[in-house]
C-alpha cells in the first residue's frame, strides 16, 4: 500500500507516516515507482507508534522505543523502564488537571453568585 492508502484505510495521519519513514524503521517498506509501499509488519509498527503517541510519549521517546523494539527481546527491560517512567508522570498530570478544574469551578461559582444577586 502507498502512504496515502495507508493513511486513508487505517486513519494514520500523514505526519506519522513521514516520521516513520524518516526514522528509517521501515524494514520492508520499498519505493516502487516513486511511492513507498507498506506491508503488514509496517502497519503493526505504525499502530504501535500511534499507541505510544496516545500514551503521552513525545517524538524522541517514540523513536527510541521503536528502535529498541526492532533490536529485539533483549531490550524489553529498557522498554519497560520507559513505560514505567511515562506512567509515573500520568498521576501528576491528572492531579494538575483536577486542580485546574477545581479553580475553574470556584470562579464559575463566584460569578454565578454575583449574577444571582444582580
C-alpha positions as a Markdown table, in Angstrom:
| # | Residue | x | y | z |
|---|---|---|---|---|
| 1 | Unk | 0.0 | 0.0 | 0.0 |
| 2 | Unk | 1.1 | 3.6 | -0.6 |
| 3 | Unk | 1.4 | 6.2 | 2.1 |
| 4 | Unk | -2.0 | 7.8 | 1.1 |
| 5 | Unk | -3.7 | 4.4 | 1.0 |
| 6 | Unk | -2.4 | 3.5 | 4.5 |
| 7 | Unk | -3.4 | 6.9 | 5.8 |
| 8 | Unk | -6.9 | 6.6 | 4.5 |
| 9 | Unk | -7.5 | 3.0 | 5.4 |
| 10 | Unk | -6.1 | 3.0 | 8.9 |
| 11 | Unk | -6.7 | 6.7 | 9.7 |
| 12 | Unk | -3.0 | 7.3 | 10.3 |
| 13 | Unk | -2.0 | 10.9 | 9.9 |
| 14 | Unk | 0.5 | 11.6 | 7.1 |
| 15 | Unk | 2.8 | 13.2 | 9.6 |
| 16 | Unk | 3.2 | 9.9 | 11.5 |
| 17 | Unk | 3.9 | 8.1 | 8.3 |
| 18 | Unk | 6.5 | 10.6 | 7.3 |
| 19 | Unk | 8.1 | 10.4 | 10.8 |
| 20 | Unk | 8.2 | 6.6 | 10.5 |
| 21 | Unk | 10.0 | 6.8 | 7.1 |
| 22 | Unk | 12.4 | 9.5 | 8.4 |
| 23 | Unk | 13.5 | 7.2 | 11.3 |
| 24 | Unk | 14.5 | 4.5 | 8.8 |
| 25 | Unk | 12.4 | 2.0 | 10.7 |
| 26 | Unk | 10.6 | 0.7 | 7.6 |
| 27 | Unk | 12.3 | -2.6 | 7.2 |
| 28 | Unk | 10.1 | -3.9 | 4.5 |
| 29 | Unk | 9.0 | -0.6 | 3.0 |
| 30 | Unk | 10.1 | -0.3 | -0.6 |
| 31 | Unk | 10.0 | 2.5 | -3.0 |
| 32 | Unk | 8.1 | 1.4 | -6.1 |
| 33 | Unk | 7.6 | 3.8 | -9.0 |
| 34 | Unk | 8.2 | 6.7 | -6.7 |
| 35 | Unk | 5.8 | 5.7 | -4.0 |
| 36 | Unk | 6.5 | 4.0 | -0.7 |
| 37 | Unk | 4.9 | 0.5 | -0.2 |
| 38 | Unk | 3.9 | -0.7 | 3.2 |
| 39 | Unk | 3.5 | -4.3 | 4.3 |
| 40 | Unk | 1.5 | -5.8 | 7.3 |
| 41 | Unk | 4.6 | -5.6 | 9.6 |
| 42 | Unk | 4.9 | -1.8 | 8.8 |
| 43 | Unk | 1.2 | -1.4 | 9.7 |
| 44 | Unk | 1.8 | -3.1 | 13.0 |
| 45 | Unk | 4.7 | -0.8 | 13.8 |
| 46 | Unk | 2.6 | 2.2 | 12.8 |
| 47 | Unk | -0.1 | 1.1 | 15.1 |
| 48 | Unk | 2.4 | 0.9 | 18.0 |
| 49 | Unk | 3.7 | 4.4 | 17.1 |
| 50 | Unk | 0.1 | 5.8 | 17.3 |
| 51 | Unk | -0.5 | 3.9 | 20.6 |
| 52 | Unk | 2.7 | 5.4 | 22.1 |
| 53 | Unk | 1.7 | 8.9 | 21.0 |
| 54 | Unk | -1.7 | 8.3 | 22.6 |
| 55 | Unk | 0.1 | 7.3 | 25.9 |
| 56 | Unk | 1.9 | 10.6 | 26.0 |
| 57 | Unk | 5.3 | 9.6 | 24.5 |
| 58 | Unk | 7.0 | 12.5 | 22.8 |
| 59 | Unk | 8.6 | 12.3 | 19.4 |
| 60 | Unk | 12.0 | 11.3 | 20.7 |
| 61 | Unk | 10.6 | 8.8 | 23.1 |
| 62 | Unk | 8.6 | 7.1 | 20.4 |
| 63 | Unk | 11.6 | 6.8 | 18.1 |
| 64 | Unk | 13.7 | 5.4 | 20.9 |
| 65 | Unk | 11.1 | 2.9 | 21.9 |
| 66 | Unk | 10.6 | 1.8 | 18.3 |
| 67 | Unk | 14.3 | 1.4 | 17.8 |
| 68 | Unk | 14.6 | -0.7 | 20.9 |
| 69 | Unk | 11.6 | -2.8 | 19.7 |
| 70 | Unk | 13.4 | -3.5 | 16.4 |
| 71 | Unk | 16.6 | -4.5 | 18.3 |
| 72 | Unk | 14.7 | -7.5 | 19.8 |
| 73 | Unk | 13.6 | -9.1 | 23.1 |
| 74 | Unk | 16.9 | -8.2 | 24.9 |
| 75 | Unk | 15.6 | -4.6 | 25.1 |
| 76 | Unk | 12.4 | -5.4 | 27.0 |
| 77 | Unk | 13.7 | -4.1 | 30.3 |
| 78 | Unk | 14.7 | -0.8 | 28.7 |
| 79 | Unk | 11.2 | -0.5 | 27.1 |
| 80 | Unk | 9.6 | -1.4 | 30.4 |
| 81 | Unk | 11.6 | 1.3 | 32.1 |
| 82 | Unk | 10.3 | 3.8 | 29.5 |
| 83 | Unk | 6.7 | 2.7 | 30.0 |
| 84 | Unk | 7.1 | 3.0 | 33.8 |
| 85 | Unk | 8.6 | 6.5 | 33.6 |
| 86 | Unk | 5.8 | 7.8 | 31.3 |
| 87 | Unk | 3.2 | 6.1 | 33.5 |
| 88 | Unk | 4.7 | 7.7 | 36.6 |
| 89 | Unk | 4.1 | 11.2 | 35.2 |
| 90 | Unk | 0.5 | 10.5 | 34.5 |
| 91 | Unk | -0.9 | 10.8 | 38.0 |
| 92 | Unk | 0.8 | 14.2 | 38.4 |
| 93 | Unk | -0.8 | 15.4 | 35.2 |
| 94 | Unk | -4.2 | 14.2 | 36.3 |
| 95 | Unk | -3.9 | 16.0 | 39.7 |
| 96 | Unk | -2.8 | 19.2 | 37.9 |
| 97 | Unk | -5.9 | 19.0 | 35.6 |
| 98 | Unk | -8.1 | 18.3 | 38.7 |
| 99 | Unk | -6.7 | 21.5 | 40.3 |
| 100 | Unk | -7.4 | 23.4 | 37.1 |
| 101 | Unk | -11.0 | 22.2 | 37.1 |
| 102 | Unk | -11.5 | 23.0 | 40.8 |
| 103 | Unk | -10.2 | 26.5 | 40.2 |
| 104 | Unk | -12.5 | 27.0 | 37.2 |
| 105 | Unk | -15.4 | 25.7 | 39.2 |
| 106 | Unk | -14.7 | 28.1 | 42.0 |
| 107 | Unk | -14.6 | 31.1 | 39.6 |
| 108 | Unk | -17.8 | 29.9 | 37.9 |
| 109 | Unk | -19.4 | 29.7 | 41.4 |
| 110 | Unk | -18.3 | 33.2 | 42.3 |
| 111 | Unk | -19.6 | 34.7 | 39.0 |
| 112 | Unk | -22.8 | 32.7 | 39.3 |
| 113 | Unk | -23.5 | 34.1 | 42.8 |
| 114 | Unk | -22.8 | 37.6 | 41.6 |
| 115 | Unk | -25.2 | 37.1 | 38.7 |
| 116 | Unk | -27.9 | 35.8 | 41.0 |
| 117 | Unk | -27.5 | 38.9 | 43.3 |
| 118 | Unk | -28.0 | 41.3 | 40.4 |
